């Protein structure tokens, strides 16, 4: 005869199963980004009130604890991690593929299975999304089977032009993990700053991050401990960090510390993006001297330092945008040129590329470079290319024909420092890393892709997130899902439903009033103005980017001037009739073409103007004018600009 103590749990379980069977489906569908490969929703629910403990094997304790911290922050749910049975269990399943996972929710239990730490991190990310979109504090009983399309799903973040603290980078990493991205490429060095501390060369960060006129921006860099902490945190989220040190060009900050590695010697200065072009010293001499053996030796020491910090199998050595004019006049470089029997100046860079590729391979790693390193076939199938120029088609074709693996990161589709008019969320979503020119035999060489955020005009963490999201979420689905499983209309529904979710996890995303639009394409016909008015400007025109686009009521269209501007230039909207206006907002720039030195003026009669605002570093001006009558609104440039200006919209309310 069964004891009463044994019968009670069985009875409770039977009652639970009976109630589950009677409950019906909690929801008909769940919204996930990226969407899962297979979701089966069943009758019943799991109460989040029961989610208090989590069981994890020892090797995944770090992943579980990081998830628990993020869940506490976003949903207020406190989870205790232990190695004993719990309502939430993480289970190792060696039968699953790389990064694949299953997620099973029953009425009293949630079980996540994966083969590896990345897979379990993706399962936890899916669970996190389900919790933040839960209905009535309940999760539906369901089963999810999921795996990624590509093994490389990343973001390149420029940490040189502007510096991001360890805490800010952890925010970026946790947001990436939420959307199942698995690779962060840290652009650690450029002309602007050398952010990598090396004990043997303290001058690298002392002089390579020093700006005489910008003391508050000086002295910002990453110590070895900083970077190791980032690697640890990223690992707990299933993310790999690939370091990039950009050589042999983009090296002004390096030469500020070690001028002996330059072709001409003398003094160099690193500079922030905030320093005007006219005040930057020796900007056209930003490459190291390849004819000097010490340059190769130093680059090898950099690789050694990176290997001690980053467990990634990849070391990115840049290699983009390297001019050759200085090398062509350098005695050491020309001696090397003749010794090696070179036939064109670019082969000097190729010599460096081959030497460094060999060295990195000797250390058991793979060299990655921007696609220029394959222009003269210096790259080999043992390297990997980051394809970036234009739409990527030419460089992708050249690499795949030579059997070289690629990560796709073309300007059109993946450059997230481009504004939302140039690379709209829809354009990003409808792009694909595998183009029509890729044969079935070559497809495996396309390892995936990444978004890229260069930070010339991005100086705060809020602005990083504003430029990334929702576009990086769109890319996450491109990299995770097969093209046949992607649909813009469905993603549009899900991403707008995710706005509250992104707010809840602290993402400062861009609320796009033209989210459904593709890339802005100007026409020869001028657009209608949003109010009866005319435009007067002496900024040189750049047809068909007509001035009227700046006052057509659309933020995703723009006027684009045809030259740089200075204090002689202006742009004026003249209303047909004076109108009572409460506020004025002007939005300029879509990438790096902001108007930042200008005044905002208004006139009641079209003749006499008064200043009501000034443009900020983000190219915006706002003014509350309390219902005054306005006949004209004028942008008066007050300083020299090196860009061709973009005016997206002048908004009167």
N, C-alpha and C positions, 0 to 999 in steps of 0.2 A: 504494500500500500504506500502511495506517495506521501511524503511529509507535506504539511501545509506550507512550509517555507519554500519548498520546491515548486509547488503548484502556483503560488502567487505570481512569480515572474512569467511563467508560461501563460497564465491567464492574462496578464497585462500585455504580453506580446500578441496574444490572440485578439484581444480587444483592439490593440493598435492596428493590426492588419485589417480587422473588420472595418474600423473607422476609415482607414486609408482607402479601402475598396469603395466605401460609400461616399468619400469626399469628392471624387471627380478630379479633373485636372485643374490645378491652380491657375495656369495660364495656357494659352494656345501656342505661344512662342516666347523665346527669350532673345533679348537684344545683346549682342556681343560685338566688340571690335578688337581684333579682326573676327569675323564670323567663324564659327567652328565648322569642321568638316561634316560632322554628324551629330545631331541633337535629337534624342527621343524623349518626349515628355510623357509622363505617366500619371496615373491618379495619385493624389495625396500630396503632402507637404512636409517640410522640415521647419520647425520653429526655431528662429534665430535665438530665442531665449535659452535654447539648449546648447548653444555654441559657446562653451566656456573652456574646454580643454582640447589640446591637439597632440596626437601621438606622432612622433617622427623618429626614424632611425638616426643613429648618431651622426652619420655622414651628412644628413640634411638638417641638422639642428640649427645651423646658421641661417639657412633659407627659411625655416619655420619661424625663428625668432624675428627675422626682419619682416616677414609677412605680418606677424602678430603686432609689431610696432606700427606698421602702416595701417592696419585695420583699426587699431585703437585710435589713431589720429583721424582717420576718415569717417569711421562709423561709430566710434565710442564703444566698441566691443572689446572686452579684455579677454585675451586667450592665454592660457597657461600651457607651455610646451613641456611635454614629458615623454618618457619611453614606455608608459603603460597605456592600456586600452582607453580610448577616448571617443567621443562622438565624431571627431574629425581625425582621420587616420591617413598618414602618408605611407604608401607601400611601394617598395622597390620591385619592379617587374622587368626582368631582363629580356622578356619576349617582345617588348615594345621597341620601336625604332628610336634613333637619335632625336631628342627633343619632343618626341610624341608623348601623349598622356591620355589617360582616361579619367573622367570625373563622374562618380556615381552618387546620387543623392537618394536616400531612402527616408522613410518617415522618422527614423531615429538615428540615422548614421550618414556621414559623408565620407567617401573613400576616394582618395586621389592616388593614381598609380603612374609611375614613369620609370624609365631605365636610368636616367641621369638627372643631375641637379638642374640642368636647364629645363628639362621636361617637367619636373615637379614645380619649378618656378612659373612655367606657363600655366600649369593646372591651378596654382594658387592665384595667378592673375585672373583667370576665368572665374574662380570662386569669388574673388574680390569684386569683380564686375557684377556678378549675380547678387551679391549681398547689397551693393549700392543701388541696384535697381529692383530690390525685393518688394513684393506687394504685401502689405499688411504684416510686415516683419516675418514673412515666411518665404522659404525657397520651394520651388516645385520639385517633386520627385522626378528625376530625369537621369538620363545617361548620355554622356558626351564622349565621343571618340575624336581625337584631333591630332594633327601633326602639321608642320610647316611645309610650304612649297620649296623655299630656299633655306640654305644653312647660314647665309650671311644676310642679316636684316639690321641695318645700322643707321647711325647718325655720325657725321663729322662735325665737331664743334671747334671753332677757332678760339683757342685760349691765349693767343699771343696778342692780337690787336686789342682785345679787352680781356681782363683777368676775371676768372670765376673762382670763388672760394671753394674750399672742399665741401662746405655745407650746400652751396648752390649747385655744385656738380652732383651731389647726392640727390638733390631734388630732381635734377634732370634725369639721373639714372632711374629713380623710382617711377617717374612718369613714363620713361621708355619701357620699363618692365611691365607696366600696367597694360601696354599695348603690344607686348610680346616681342619687342625689339631686343636683339641679343648682342649688339656690337657698338661700342663707342670708340670712334677714332679721335684721339685728342691731338689737335694741332698745337704742339707745344712751343714752336719757335717760328719766327718770321722776322722781317725787317724791324718790326715794332718792339719785340721783346723776346728774350731768351728765358723761358720760364722753368727750365730744367736745371735744378741745382746739382752740381758735381763737386764733390769734396776736393778733388785734385785741382779744380779751377774755380775758386770762389769768385774770381773777377767776372765770370760769365753772368752771374745774377747781380753782382754789385754794379757793373757797368752796363750789362745787357738789359737791365730794367730801370735804368736811371734816366730821368727826364729833367734837365735843369729848370725848365719853366713850368713843370707840372709835378711839384713835390708830392702831392697827395696821391698821384698815380704811380709813383716810383716804388721800387723795392718789393714788388709783388711777384712771387714765384712759388714753385712747388718744391718742398724738400723731399728727400727720399721717403721719409715717414708719411708725408702727405699722400704721396702717390701710392704707397703700399696700402694705406687705409682705403683709398679709393678702389684699388684692385680688390681688396677684401669685401668691401660693401657691394661692389658690382657683382662679384662672384655669388654673393648671397641672393642676388636677384636674377641669376642666370645670364649675366652680361659679361662679355669679354672686352677688355680695354686694349686697343691697339695704339701704341704711341707713335706719333709722327714728329720727326725732326727734319725740317725742310732744308735739304742740301742738294746741289752746291750753290743754288741761288737763294734769294729771300734771306740773306745772311747779314744784313746791316747790324743787327743787335749783336751777333756773334763777333763781327769785326770791331765793334765798339770796345769789346773786351779783349780781343786778340787780333789787333791790326796786322800782326806779323803773318797772318794767314791770307792777307789780301795781296793783290798783284802789285799795288803801288806803295803800300805802307801808309804812314801818316795816321791822323786821327779820324775816327768815325763816331757818330752818335746815334743811339736808338731814338726813335721818336714815336709819340702816341699819334693816333689818327687825328686827334684834335689840333695838332700842329699844322699850320698852313703849308701847302706844298712848297711855296717859295722859301720857307725857312728850314726845310729839310736838307741836311748836308749829304752830298755825295750819293744821292738816291739812285744814280745809274751805275753804281759800283758795288752792287749788293751780292756779288758772287765771290767765293773763296778761290784762291789760286791753285788750280789743279796741277800746275807745273812744280809746285812746292810739295815734296814728299811729306812734309809735316801736316799738310791738309788731310791727306789720306790717313795718316796715323791718328790724327785727332778724331776724324770721323769714325774710325774703328773703336777708339776709346768711348765715344758716345754710344755706339752699339753695345759695347760691353756693359756700360752703365744701365742702359735700358733693359738688357737681359736680366740683370740682377733685380729689377723691380717688377717687370711685366712678364707673367708666364705665357702670354699669348704666343702662338707660333709665328706671328707676323711682326715685322719691324717695317714701318713706313718711313721711307727716306725722301719723300717729296719728289723733287726733280722737275717741277713745273716752272714755266716762264723764266728760263735762264738766258739772258742776253750774252752775246759772245764778244762784243766790241772791245772790252777791256782785255780779254784773253788774246785777241788778235794783235795787241800791241805789247803784250807782256813777254819779256825775254824768256822767262822760265816756261811759260805755257807754249811759246813758239818752239823752244828747244824740244819739249815733249812732242809737239805736233810733228816736227821733222823726224825725230827718233822713231816714232810709231808709224810713220808713213801715212799720216792722215791726209784726207783730200778736201775736207770742209771743216769750218770752225766748230760746228756742232759736235764733231767727233771728240772734241776735248771733254765735253760732258759725258759722252758715251764711255770714254776711258774710265771716268769716275764711277759710272753706273756699273760697269762690269767688275771693277775691283771690289766695290762694296757688295755686290750680289754674291760674289765668290766668298767674301769674308763672312757675310751673314749666313750663307749655307754651311760654312765650316763650323758655325756655332749651333747648327741644327735648327735654324730658323729660315723663314722665307721672306725675301725682300718684297715690299710693295712699293709701287711708285705711281705718280700721276701719269697719264697716258703718253706724255711727251717722251718718256724714256724708251718708247718703242718707235719713235719717228724714223730712226735709222737702224732699227733692229738691234739695239743694245740689250733690250729685255729678252729673256728666254722663257721657255715653258716652265722653268723652275722658279720663275718670279710670278708676281700677280700685279695686274694693273687696275688702278682706279680710273675709269673712263669718265671724263668730265666735260670736254669741249663741245659746245653747241648742243646738238641732239644726240651726240655720242655714236652716231652710225658709222662714221669713217674710222674712228679709233677702234670701235668694237670689231668691225670687219677685219681690220689689219691685225688685231691681236688674235682673233679666233682662227684666221687662216694660218697663223704660225703656232697654233696650239697653246696659246698663253691664256691662263685663267683671268677673268675680269670680274670686277665689282662695278656695277653700273651706277653712275652718279652724274648724269648729264645736266648741264645748265637748264635745258628745257625739260622740266619735270621734277628735278630733284634739288635745284638750288633754292633754298628756303630763305636766303637773304634777298632774293628777288621778291618784290611785293606781290600782293594777291591779285593784281591785275596782270602781271607778267606770268606768274605761275599760280593760277587759281587752284583752289582745292579740287575742283572737278577735273581740271587739266592734269593735276598730279595723280588723281585716282584713275584716270583713264589711260595713263602712261603704263608701259610694261617693260621690264628689263630685257625680255626676249623679243626682239624685233623680227619682222618678216624675213630679214636677211639671214637669220640664224638657222642653220640646218639642224635636223634631228641629231646628227652626229656631234654637232658643236654645242648643243644645249647644255650639256653637263659642265662645260667650261664657264658658263655664266653662273657664278657662285651666289649671286643675289644683287643687292643694291643698298644704297643709303641716301638719306637726305644730307644736305650740306648747309651749314650756317656759318658763313663768314661774318665777322663782327665789326667791320669798319664803322657801321652806323648803329650798332647794337651794344649798348653800354650798361644795361641793367638786366637782372634775372627776369623781371616782368616782361621786358622787351624780347628776351630770348624765347619765352613761352608764347608770347603774342605772335612772333614770327613762325614758330614751329607748329602751333596747333590752331585749327584742326588738320593742317596739311600732313603732319607727321603721322597722325592717326590714319589718314587715308593711305599713306605709303605703307604703313604696317599691314594693311589688308592686301595691298598689291604684292607684298613680299610673302605673305602667309598663304594666300588663297590662289587656286588656279584661276585663270582668266574666265573660264566657263562658270565659275561660282560667284563672280563679281557682277554687281549691277548697281549703276550709279543711283537710280531712284531709291533702291532699298538702302544704300549707304547714306544717302541724303536724309532719309527718315531716321535712321539709327543715330547718325552723328548729331542731328539736332535734338534727338531725345537724350543724347549724352551730355548736352550742355550743363544741366544741373549736376551730373556726375563729375564732370571736369572741374566745376566750381568746388564740389565737395572735397576733391583731392588736391585742391589748391592750384590748379592750372589757370593762368591768366591768358585765356585763349582769345582769338580774334572772332568777334561775332560779325560775320560777313553778310552784308545786305545783298550781295550778289553771289551767294553760295552756289546757286544753280547755273551760273554762267561759266562758259569756257574762257579761254584766253581772249583778252581784249584785242580786237582786230579793227583798226580804224578804217574808214571808208573815204573815198574821194568826196562824197557828199557830206556837207557840214551837218552836224546834228542840230536838232531843235533845242533852243534854250529853255530852261525850266520856268523862266519868267520873261516877259517882254523886256528886252535889253539889247545892248550892243557891247562889243569888246574893243578896247583900245590898248594896244601894247606895242612896244618897240623891241621886244625880244625877237630875235630872228626866228622865222618860222621853219618848221620841219614837216612839210606835208607828207602824209595826210593826217598828222596829229594836230588837228585844228585847235585854235584857241577856244572855240566854242565848247569843246569837251570839258573845259574847266567849269562850265556853268550849265551842265545838262541834267543835273539831278542824279547822276550815277557815280558811285565811288570807284567802280571798276573800269572807268574810262578816264582818259587824261590828255591834257595838252602837254606836248613835249617840245621844248625849245630847240633851236637848231645851232646853238653855240653856247659857250660859257657866258656867264653874266657878271655884271659889275654895278656899282652905284648909279650908273646912267640909265639902268633898265627899270621898267615898270610894267605892271599888268593891271588894267582897270576894267571893271564891269560897270557900265552906265545903264541904270534902269530907265525905262521909258518915262515912268512917272515916279516921283518920290513915294517911298513906301515906309510905313512904320515898322521898325525892326527891333526885336528884343535882343537877339544875339547873332554873332557872326562867327563862323568857324571856317578856317582854310586848311586844307590837307594837301601837302605837297610830297613828292617823292614816291617811288615805288620800289626802289632798291638802294641805290647810292646817289640818287639825283634830287636830294632835298634842297629846298631853299631855307637856309638857316640864318642868314644875315639879311634881314629885311624888316620893315615896319608895315603894320596894317593900318590903313587910313580910311576915313569915311568923309563924305561930303553931302551936305543937305541940298546943295544947288549945282553940284558937278564942277564947281570952280575952286572953292575954298575947301581945303582938306585939313582934318585934324587926326592926330595919331591916337589910336585906341588900343593898340596891341603890338607885340613884338614876336617874331618867329623864334621857336625854341630849337634845340639841337635835333629834334625829330621832325623838323620841317612843318610844324603846326603853329597856328596862331588862333587864339580865341578871344572874344570880347563880348561882355554883356553890356549893352548900351541902353537898356531900359525903355524901349519903344520909341526911340528917336526916329524922325523922318530921315531916310537915306535915299539919295539920288545916285551915289556912286560909291563903290568899294575899290580901293587901290592897294596893290602890293608894290611897295617901293623898296627896291634892293638897296642895301646899305653897305655891302661888302663884296669882295671878289669871291666868286665860286669857280671851282675847277670842273664842275659837272655841267651837263646840258640839263636845265631844270625841267622837272615834271610838276605840273599843277593838276592834282586829281579832282578837287572840287572846292568851290566857294559856296558855302551853305549859309543862307539867310533864314532866320526863324523869327 
